Amino acid sequence: MPERNTAGQRDAVIVGGGHNGLVTAFYLAKAGYKPLVLERRPQPGGAAITEEFHPGFRCSTLAHAAGPLRPDIVRDMELEKHGLQLINPDVAVTALSPDGRALVLYNDLEKSSQEISKFSQKDSARYAEFQESLEKMGRVIGEALALVAPNIDSPSSGDLWGMLKTGRAIRNLGKKDMYRLLRWGPMAVADLVAEYFETELLRATIAARGIFGTFLGPWSAGSSLVLLIRAAADAHPAGSACFATGGIGAVTQAMAAAAQQAGAEIRSSAEVIEVRVKDGAAISVVLATGEEISARAIISNADPKRTLLKLVDSAHLSPDFVMKLQHYRMPGTVAKVNLALSGLPRFTAFNGTAENGALSGRIHIGPEIDYLERAFDESKYGNFSRQPYLEATIPSLTDPSLAPAGQHVMSIYMQYAPYKLTNSDWESQRVALGDTVVKTLSQYAPNLSQLILTHQIITPRDLEDTYGLTGGHIFHGELALDQFFTMRPMLDWARYRTPVRNLYLCGSGTHPGAGLTGGSGANAAREILKDLKK
């Protein structure tokens, strides 16, 4: 093994330069500390990066839409001053049906209601009521997500005050919405949307928000909770569309610039292979080069399993803790396909014309609840879906800089693609996965295959091996009732600390863990600062 070179002790070392790691670095630096961010890959950003995958074609490699980011984080980091330009198209999502119809939902409630009325007058009226309830509940949930999860056994005065405020906010919802909040969380999202709407395409489009990125189908208990968590950041029932000029990597580039201006240091191509522990406390990190860097606080933006079962020697953890963490669920279900296209696909729903407006947001493929459930069924038995649920975007419509003039990029999430395949492996199924995605989309845009210049196919195994997402799980762990709030990642360990003193977690495997919002990083920074100031 290479000789270890020990440098002077740092205030804090952050393992991983994903968005939460950069947010944590910013708040530590703003408080006067000098954090060092170590990123394994050539550029910081984690799952929020933009890369060229074909000459002249750039795409958001993994995540293609912002969370949306928590407004207070955007404001504190002054991301716009650091070059971030967000794109919010009028169209939120266009849901396509095999019969050639399209349901276009807008950010504007009135426009959405008008579009829904083409399918059902009843659904049009109820859509506004549903959004109003989501908005009220979302505000309450959003306040809870911004808090550090309370210590259940020995709550501090701050914990008690936070719980009291949340309790009051729930009561202030009024009897009807308070009961809805308590009832909806454990429900299957299929049951929830069926109570409100009769149009299958609308039901499926809203239900998809409760299953995206999870090992849940629309009939799975607790899938409504995922919808409610996402409503905390965005009350639109089917979600909105928020992109960045230059791809989603522009978000993390702006975050990196903000953190550096505040006083943080960022090193790329610096892979941490070990967190060294002495007398029950983390004392340093060891890089693949053999360099050793000691720090008062070591903060991991990697997922809980990678941090505590791979970087830390399990001898420093109790057998009970190790066993529980081994059962923390992280079954990846998402694959990603990026396409370089010689032109704009002609979608049957728009009579072959280039309906740029309707295609400027997210494109939903999954026309019925039963379609989504059948796609999930295949993954339960270790097979990827042959008729998958897809979410696609054509970001070059709103940001022409991503492709040569007249040409386009298409970014496609494919679900369900289980991390573990039965009687096969992902390398041998890579081409079949890409073919399945193109074949499914071609049912709605028949000329798509003729336009493809190249594919970039990212399997769940790639998500683990290349991007460091254990199990290929894009949220660092299942968003489920038993892995949420005070139980994320585990009961008694939801406050960003770990059983190893001076070792912290700040990634999406911690509360609130709701995607590209920055919430986990900001919450973690508050707790870490308390310890550093001691």
C-alpha positions as CSV (number, residue, x, y, z in Angstrom):
1,M,0.0,0.0,0.0
2,P,1.3,3.5,-0.8
3,E,2.9,5.4,2.2
4,R,0.5,7.7,4.0
5,N,1.4,11.3,4.2
6,T,-0.3,13.1,7.1
7,A,-1.1,16.8,6.7
8,G,-2.2,19.3,9.3
9,Q,-5.6,18.8,10.8
10,R,-8.6,20.4,9.0
11,D,-11.7,21.8,10.4
12,A,-13.9,19.5,8.4
13,V,-13.5,17.1,5.5
14,I,-16.6,16.3,3.3
15,V,-16.5,13.0,1.5
16,G,-18.3,13.5,-1.9
17,G,-19.1,16.7,-3.8
18,G,-22.7,16.1,-4.5
19,H,-25.2,18.9,-4.1
20,N,-25.8,18.1,-0.4
21,G,-22.1,18.0,0.3
22,L,-21.6,21.4,-1.4
23,V,-24.5,22.9,0.6
24,T,-23.0,21.6,3.9
25,A,-19.6,23.0,2.8
26,F,-21.1,26.4,2.1
27,Y,-22.8,26.7,5.5
28,L,-19.7,25.6,7.4
29,A,-17.6,28.0,5.5
30,K,-20.1,30.8,6.0
31,A,-19.8,30.1,9.8
32,G,-16.0,30.7,9.6
33,Y,-14.7,27.2,9.2
34,K,-12.5,25.9,6.3
35,P,-14.1,22.7,5.0
36,L,-12.3,20.5,2.4
37,V,-14.6,18.7,-0.1
38,L,-13.1,15.6,-1.7
39,E,-14.8,14.4,-4.9
40,R,-14.0,11.1,-6.4
41,R,-14.9,12.0,-9.9
42,P,-13.3,14.7,-12.2
43,Q,-16.0,17.2,-11.3
44,P,-18.1,17.9,-8.3
45,G,-21.9,17.5,-8.6
46,G,-22.6,13.9,-7.7
47,A,-25.8,12.9,-9.5
48,A,-26.4,16.5,-10.7
49,I,-23.9,16.9,-13.5
50,T,-23.9,17.9,-17.2
51,E,-21.5,16.0,-19.5
52,E,-20.9,15.7,-23.3
53,F,-21.9,12.2,-24.4
54,H,-21.6,12.7,-28.1
55,P,-19.6,15.4,-30.0
56,G,-21.5,18.6,-29.7
57,F,-24.3,17.0,-27.5
58,R,-24.5,17.7,-23.8
59,C,-27.1,16.4,-21.4
60,S,-27.9,16.2,-17.7
61,T,-26.3,12.8,-17.3
62,L,-28.5,11.6,-14.4
63,A,-30.9,14.0,-12.6
64,H,-32.5,16.2,-15.3
65,A,-34.7,18.4,-13.2
66,A,-34.2,20.4,-10.0
67,G,-35.9,19.2,-6.8
68,P,-37.0,22.1,-6.7
69,L,-34.3,23.6,-4.6
70,R,-35.2,25.0,-1.2
71,P,-35.7,28.7,-1.7
72,D,-33.8,29.7,1.4
73,I,-30.7,27.7,0.2
74,V,-30.9,29.4,-3.3
75,R,-31.1,32.8,-1.5
76,D,-28.3,32.1,1.1
77,M,-25.9,30.7,-1.6
78,E,-26.8,33.5,-4.0
79,L,-26.8,30.9,-6.8
80,E,-28.0,33.3,-9.5
81,K,-25.0,35.5,-8.8
82,H,-22.8,32.5,-9.4
83,G,-24.3,31.9,-12.9
84,L,-27.4,29.8,-12.2
85,Q,-30.2,30.5,-14.6
86,L,-33.3,28.4,-14.0
87,I,-35.8,27.5,-16.8
88,N,-39.4,27.1,-15.8
89,P,-41.4,26.3,-18.9
90,D,-45.2,27.0,-18.9
91,V,-45.8,23.3,-19.4
92,A,-45.1,21.1,-16.4
93,V,-45.8,17.7,-17.8
94,T,-47.4,16.2,-21.0
95,A,-48.9,12.8,-20.5
96,L,-49.3,10.7,-23.6
97,S,-51.9,8.0,-24.3
98,P,-51.5,5.1,-26.8
99,D,-54.8,6.2,-28.5
100,G,-53.0,9.4,-29.7
101,R,-54.3,11.8,-27.1
102,A,-52.2,14.1,-24.9
103,L,-53.0,15.6,-21.5
104,V,-51.0,18.8,-21.1
105,L,-50.7,20.1,-17.5
106,Y,-49.3,23.6,-16.9
107,N,-47.8,25.3,-14.0
108,D,-50.8,27.6,-14.2
109,L,-53.8,25.9,-12.4
110,E,-56.5,27.5,-14.7
111,K,-54.7,26.3,-17.8
112,S,-54.4,22.8,-16.4
113,S,-58.1,22.7,-15.5
114,Q,-59.0,23.7,-19.0
115,E,-56.9,20.9,-20.5
116,I,-58.4,18.4,-18.0
117,S,-61.9,19.5,-19.0
118,K,-61.2,18.0,-22.5
119,F,-61.2,14.6,-20.7
120,S,-63.6,15.2,-17.8
121,Q,-65.5,18.2,-16.5
122,K,-65.7,16.5,-13.1
123,D,-61.9,16.0,-12.9
124,S,-61.3,19.6,-14.0
125,A,-63.3,20.9,-11.0
126,R,-61.7,18.5,-8.6
127,Y,-58.1,19.2,-9.7
128,A,-58.2,22.6,-8.1
129,E,-59.5,21.2,-4.8
130,F,-56.8,18.5,-4.8
131,Q,-54.1,21.0,-5.5
132,E,-55.4,23.3,-2.7
133,S,-55.2,20.5,-0.2
134,L,-51.7,19.5,-1.3
135,E,-50.6,23.1,-1.0
136,K,-51.9,23.4,2.6
137,M,-50.4,20.0,3.6
138,G,-47.2,20.7,1.8
139,R,-46.6,23.8,3.8
140,V,-46.9,21.9,7.0
141,I,-44.7,19.0,5.8
142,G,-42.2,21.5,4.4
143,E,-41.8,23.1,7.8
144,A,-41.2,19.6,9.3
145,L,-38.7,18.7,6.6
146,A,-36.7,21.9,7.4
147,L,-36.3,20.8,11.0
148,V,-33.7,18.4,12.3
149,A,-35.6,15.2,13.2
150,P,-36.3,15.2,17.0
151,N,-34.6,12.9,19.5
152,I,-37.5,10.7,20.4
153,D,-36.0,9.4,23.7
154,S,-34.5,12.6,25.1
155,P,-35.9,15.6,23.1
156,S,-34.1,18.9,23.6
157,S,-36.0,22.1,24.2
158,G,-35.4,22.9,20.5
159,D,-36.9,19.5,19.6
160,L,-39.9,20.1,21.7
161,W,-40.4,23.6,20.3
162,G,-40.2,22.3,16.7
163,M,-42.7,19.5,17.4
164,L,-45.0,22.0,19.1
165,K,-44.9,24.3,16.1
166,T,-45.5,21.4,13.7
167,G,-48.4,20.2,15.9
168,R,-50.0,23.7,15.8
169,A,-49.5,23.9,12.0
170,I,-51.3,20.6,11.6
171,R,-54.2,21.8,13.8
172,N,-54.4,25.0,11.8
173,L,-55.0,23.0,8.7
174,G,-58.6,22.6,9.8
175,K,-60.4,19.4,10.6
176,K,-60.9,18.3,7.0
177,D,-57.3,18.7,5.8
178,M,-55.9,17.5,9.1
179,Y,-57.7,14.2,8.7
180,R,-56.6,14.0,5.1
181,L,-53.0,14.4,6.1
182,L,-53.2,11.6,8.7
183,R,-55.1,9.4,6.4
184,W,-53.3,10.0,3.1
185,G,-49.7,9.2,4.3
186,P,-50.1,5.4,4.7
187,M,-52.4,5.1,1.6
188,A,-51.6,3.6,-1.8
189,V,-51.4,6.5,-4.2
190,A,-53.6,4.5,-6.6
191,D,-56.4,4.7,-4.0
192,L,-55.8,8.4,-3.4
193,V,-56.1,9.5,-7.0
194,A,-59.1,7.2,-7.6
195,E,-61.0,9.1,-4.9
196,Y,-60.6,12.3,-6.8
197,F,-60.4,11.6,-10.5
198,E,-62.0,9.3,-13.1
199,T,-59.6,9.9,-16.0
200,E,-57.0,7.1,-16.1
201,L,-54.3,9.2,-17.8
202,L,-54.7,11.9,-15.1
203,R,-54.7,9.3,-12.3
204,A,-51.5,7.7,-13.6
205,T,-49.7,11.0,-14.1
206,I,-50.3,12.1,-10.6
207,A,-49.7,8.6,-9.1
208,A,-46.3,8.5,-10.9
209,R,-45.1,11.2,-8.6
210,G,-45.6,8.9,-5.6
211,I,-43.5,6.1,-7.1
212,F,-40.7,7.8,-9.0
213,G,-37.3,6.5,-7.9
214,T,-38.8,4.0,-5.4
215,F,-39.3,0.3,-5.2
216,L,-43.1,0.9,-4.9
217,G,-45.9,0.5,-7.3
218,P,-49.1,2.7,-7.3
219,W,-50.9,0.0,-5.2
220,S,-48.1,-0.1,-2.6
221,A,-49.0,1.2,0.9
222,G,-47.2,4.5,1.7
223,S,-46.7,5.6,-1.9
224,S,-49.0,8.6,-1.1
225,L,-46.4,9.7,1.5
226,V,-43.9,10.1,-1.3
227,L,-46.4,12.3,-3.1
228,L,-46.9,14.4,0.0
229,I,-43.1,14.8,0.6
230,R,-42.7,16.1,-2.9
231,A,-45.7,18.4,-2.5
232,A,-43.8,20.1,0.3
233,A,-41.5,21.6,-2.4
234,D,-44.0,21.8,-5.2
235,A,-47.8,21.7,-4.7
236,H,-48.6,20.9,-8.4
237,P,-50.3,17.5,-8.2
238,A,-48.2,16.1,-11.1
239,G,-45.1,18.2,-10.2
240,S,-43.7,21.0,-12.3
241,A,-40.7,21.3,-14.6
242,C,-37.6,23.2,-13.4
243,F,-34.4,23.0,-15.5
244,A,-31.1,24.9,-15.6
245,T,-29.4,26.6,-18.5
246,G,-26.4,24.4,-19.3
247,G,-28.1,21.3,-17.8
248,I,-28.5,20.3,-14.2
249,G,-24.8,20.5,-13.7
250,A,-25.1,24.3,-13.7
251,V,-26.8,24.0,-10.3
252,T,-23.9,22.2,-8.7
253,Q,-21.3,24.4,-10.5
254,A,-23.0,27.4,-8.9
255,M,-23.1,25.7,-5.5
256,A,-19.4,24.9,-5.8
257,A,-18.6,28.5,-6.7
258,A,-20.7,29.7,-3.7
259,A,-19.0,27.3,-1.3
260,Q,-15.5,28.3,-2.6
261,Q,-16.3,32.0,-2.3
262,A,-17.4,31.4,1.3
263,G,-14.0,29.7,2.1
264,A,-14.4,26.1,1.2
265,E,-11.8,24.1,-0.7
266,I,-12.8,21.6,-3.4
267,R,-10.6,18.8,-4.7
268,S,-11.7,16.7,-7.6
269,S,-10.3,13.2,-8.6
270,A,-9.7,12.6,-4.9
271,E,-11.2,9.3,-4.0
272,V,-11.6,8.5,-0.3
273,I,-11.1,4.8,0.4
274,E,-11.1,4.7,4.2
275,V,-12.3,6.7,7.2
276,R,-9.8,6.0,10.0
277,V,-11.2,5.6,13.5
278,K,-9.4,5.7,16.8
279,D,-10.9,5.2,20.3
280,G,-14.4,5.4,18.8
281,A,-13.8,8.7,17.0
282,A,-13.2,9.4,13.3
283,I,-9.8,11.1,13.0
284,S,-8.9,11.1,9.3
285,V,-9.6,10.0,5.8
286,V,-7.3,8.1,3.5
287,L,-7.3,8.7,-0.2
288,A,-6.6,6.2,-3.0
289,T,-3.2,7.8,-3.4
290,G,-2.2,7.0,0.2
291,E,-2.6,10.6,1.4
292,E,-4.1,10.9,4.8
293,I,-6.0,14.0,5.9
294,S,-7.0,14.5,9.5
295,A,-10.0,16.6,10.5
296,R,-12.1,17.6,13.5
297,A,-15.2,16.6,11.7
298,I,-15.6,14.1,8.8
299,I,-18.8,14.4,6.9
300,S,-20.0,11.9,4.3
301,N,-22.2,12.9,1.4
302,A,-22.1,9.2,0.4
303,D,-25.0,7.0,1.2
304,P,-25.2,5.4,4.7
305,K,-24.2,1.9,3.6
306,R,-21.2,3.1,1.6
307,T,-20.1,5.3,4.5
308,L,-20.5,2.9,7.4
309,L,-20.1,-0.5,5.9
310,K,-17.4,0.2,3.4
311,L,-15.4,3.3,4.4
312,V,-15.5,2.5,8.1
313,D,-14.2,-0.8,9.5
314,S,-17.2,-2.6,11.0
315,A,-15.2,-3.5,14.0
316,H,-15.9,0.0,15.2
317,L,-19.6,-0.5,15.1
318,S,-21.9,-2.7,17.3
319,P,-23.1,-5.9,15.7
320,D,-26.7,-4.7,16.3
321,F,-26.1,-1.5,14.4
322,V,-24.4,-3.3,11.5
323,M,-27.2,-5.8,11.2
324,K,-29.9,-3.0,11.1
325,L,-27.9,-1.0,8.6
326,Q,-27.5,-4.0,6.4
327,H,-31.3,-4.2,6.3
328,Y,-31.6,-0.5,5.3
329,R,-33.4,-0.8,2.0
330,M,-31.7,0.6,-1.1
331,P,-33.0,-1.4,-4.1
332,G,-32.4,0.7,-7.2
333,T,-35.2,0.7,-9.8
334,V,-34.2,3.4,-12.2
335,A,-32.1,3.4,-15.4
336,K,-31.2,6.4,-17.5
337,V,-31.0,6.6,-21.3
338,N,-29.7,9.8,-23.1
339,L,-30.2,10.2,-26.8
340,A,-28.4,12.4,-29.3
341,L,-31.0,13.1,-32.1
342,S,-30.6,14.5,-35.6
343,G,-34.0,16.2,-35.3
344,L,-37.1,16.6,-33.2
345,P,-39.3,13.5,-32.9
346,R,-42.8,13.7,-34.3
347,F,-45.3,12.7,-31.7
348,T,-48.6,11.2,-32.9
349,A,-50.5,13.1,-30.3
350,F,-49.6,16.3,-32.1
351,N,-50.3,15.1,-35.6
352,G,-46.6,15.0,-36.4
353,T,-46.1,18.7,-35.9
354,A,-43.4,20.2,-33.7
355,E,-45.4,21.1,-30.7
356,N,-42.5,22.7,-28.9
357,G,-44.6,24.1,-26.1
358,A,-46.2,20.8,-25.2
359,L,-42.8,19.1,-25.3
360,S,-40.9,21.7,-23.3
361,G,-41.6,20.2,-19.9
362,R,-41.6,16.6,-18.7
363,I,-43.1,13.9,-20.9
364,H,-44.9,11.1,-19.1
365,I,-45.3,7.6,-20.5
366,G,-47.5,5.5,-18.3
367,P,-51.1,5.9,-19.3
368,E,-52.9,3.9,-16.6
369,I,-52.5,2.8,-13.0
370,D,-52.5,-0.8,-14.1
371,Y,-49.8,-0.1,-16.7
372,L,-47.6,1.3,-13.9
373,E,-48.4,-1.6,-11.6
374,R,-47.5,-4.2,-14.3
375,A,-44.2,-2.4,-14.9
376,F,-43.5,-2.7,-11.1
377,D,-44.6,-6.4,-11.1
378,E,-41.8,-7.4,-13.5
379,S,-39.1,-5.8,-11.3
380,K,-40.3,-7.7,-8.2
381,Y,-39.1,-10.9,-9.8
382,G,-35.8,-9.5,-11.0
383,N,-36.7,-8.5,-14.6
384,F,-36.7,-5.1,-16.1
385,S,-40.0,-3.8,-17.4
386,R,-40.6,-4.5,-21.2
387,Q,-43.4,-1.8,-21.1
388,P,-41.7,0.6,-18.7
389,Y,-42.9,3.8,-17.0
390,L,-40.8,6.6,-18.6
391,E,-40.2,10.3,-17.8
392,A,-38.5,12.1,-20.7
393,T,-37.4,15.6,-21.4
394,I,-36.0,17.3,-24.5
395,P,-34.0,20.0,-22.8
396,S,-32.6,21.4,-26.1
397,L,-36.0,22.9,-26.8
398,T,-35.6,25.4,-24.0
399,D,-31.8,25.4,-24.0
400,P,-30.4,25.2,-27.6
401,S,-26.8,25.3,-26.3
402,L,-27.0,21.6,-25.4
403,A,-27.0,20.4,-29.1
404,P,-26.0,21.6,-32.5
405,A,-28.5,23.8,-34.4
406,G,-31.6,21.9,-35.5
407,Q,-30.6,18.8,-33.4
408,H,-31.7,17.7,-30.0
409,V,-30.9,15.7,-26.9
410,M,-33.4,13.6,-25.1
411,S,-33.1,12.6,-21.4
412,I,-35.1,9.6,-20.3
413,Y,-35.7,8.0,-16.9
414,M,-36.7,4.4,-17.2
415,Q,-38.5,2.5,-14.4
416,Y,-38.5,-0.3,-13.4
417,A,-35.0,-1.6,-13.8
418,P,-34.0,-3.6,-10.7
419,Y,-30.4,-3.5,-9.5
420,K,-30.3,-7.3,-9.3
421,L,-31.5,-9.2,-12.3
422,T,-32.6,-12.9,-12.1
423,N,-30.4,-15.2,-14.2
424,S,-28.7,-12.3,-15.9
425,D,-26.5,-9.3,-15.5
426,W,-26.7,-5.7,-16.6
427,E,-23.7,-5.7,-18.9
428,S,-25.4,-8.4,-21.1
429,Q,-28.7,-6.6,-20.9
430,R,-27.5,-3.1,-21.6
431,V,-28.5,-3.0,-25.3
432,A,-31.8,-4.7,-24.6
433,L,-32.6,-2.0,-22.0
434,G,-31.8,0.8,-24.5
435,D,-33.9,-1.0,-27.2
436,T,-36.8,-1.3,-24.8
437,V,-36.8,2.4,-24.0
438,V,-36.7,3.4,-27.7
439,K,-39.4,0.8,-28.6
440,T,-41.7,2.1,-25.9
441,L,-41.2,5.7,-26.9
442,S,-41.7,4.8,-30.6
443,Q,-45.2,3.9,-29.8
444,Y,-45.8,7.6,-29.3
445,A,-43.2,9.1,-31.7
446,P,-42.9,6.6,-34.6
447,N,-39.9,8.2,-36.3
448,L,-37.7,8.3,-33.1
449,S,-35.4,5.4,-34.0
450,Q,-34.5,7.1,-37.4
451,L,-33.2,10.2,-35.6
452,I,-30.9,8.5,-33.1
453,L,-27.2,9.3,-33.5
454,T,-26.1,7.6,-30.3
455,H,-27.4,6.2,-27.0
456,Q,-25.9,6.7,-23.6
457,I,-27.3,3.8,-21.5
458,I,-26.8,4.0,-17.7
459,T,-27.9,0.9,-15.8
460,P,-28.4,0.5,-12.1
461,R,-25.1,-1.2,-11.9
462,D,-23.5,1.9,-13.5
463,L,-25.2,4.1,-11.0
464,E,-23.3,2.2,-8.3
465,D,-20.0,1.6,-10.0
466,T,-19.5,4.9,-11.8
467,Y,-21.5,7.3,-9.6
468,G,-21.2,5.8,-6.2
469,L,-24.9,5.1,-5.6
470,T,-25.0,1.9,-3.6
471,G,-27.6,-0.5,-5.0
472,G,-28.2,2.0,-7.8
473,H,-30.6,3.9,-5.6
474,I,-30.8,7.5,-6.7
475,F,-32.1,8.7,-3.3
476,H,-29.6,6.9,-1.1
477,G,-32.3,4.7,0.3
478,E,-36.0,3.8,-0.1
479,L,-38.5,6.6,0.6
480,A,-40.8,4.6,2.8
481,L,-42.8,5.0,6.0
482,D,-40.2,3.1,8.0
483,Q,-37.3,5.0,6.5
484,F,-38.6,8.5,6.9
485,F,-38.2,11.5,9.3
486,T,-36.9,10.1,12.7
487,M,-36.1,6.7,11.0
488,R,-33.9,8.0,8.2
489,P,-31.6,6.2,7.9
490,M,-32.5,4.5,11.2
491,L,-34.2,5.1,14.5
492,D,-31.9,6.9,16.9
493,W,-29.6,7.9,14.1
494,A,-31.6,10.5,12.2
495,R,-29.7,13.6,13.4
496,Y,-26.8,13.4,10.9
497,R,-24.5,11.9,13.6
498,T,-23.3,8.3,13.5
499,P,-22.2,5.8,16.2
500,V,-18.6,7.0,15.4
501,R,-17.9,10.3,17.1
502,N,-16.9,13.1,14.7
503,L,-18.4,11.2,11.7
504,Y,-21.5,12.7,10.2
505,L,-23.8,12.0,7.2
506,C,-25.2,14.8,5.0
507,G,-26.5,13.0,1.9
508,S,-30.0,12.0,0.7
509,G,-29.9,9.0,3.0
510,T,-30.7,11.4,5.9
511,H,-33.8,13.4,6.7
512,P,-35.5,14.7,4.6
513,G,-33.9,12.9,1.7
514,A,-36.3,14.2,-0.9
515,G,-34.1,14.5,-4.0
516,L,-32.4,17.6,-5.4
517,T,-33.6,20.1,-2.8
518,G,-30.4,20.6,-0.6
519,G,-32.5,20.0,2.5
520,S,-30.3,17.2,4.0
521,G,-27.1,19.3,3.5
522,A,-28.5,22.4,5.1
523,N,-30.0,20.5,8.1
524,A,-26.8,18.5,8.6
525,A,-24.7,21.7,8.6
526,R,-26.8,23.1,11.5
527,E,-26.1,20.1,13.7
528,I,-22.4,19.8,12.8
529,L,-21.9,23.5,13.6
530,K,-23.3,22.9,17.1
531,D,-20.6,20.2,17.7
532,L,-17.8,22.2,16.1
533,K,-18.6,25.2,18.3
534,K,-18.3,23.1,21.4
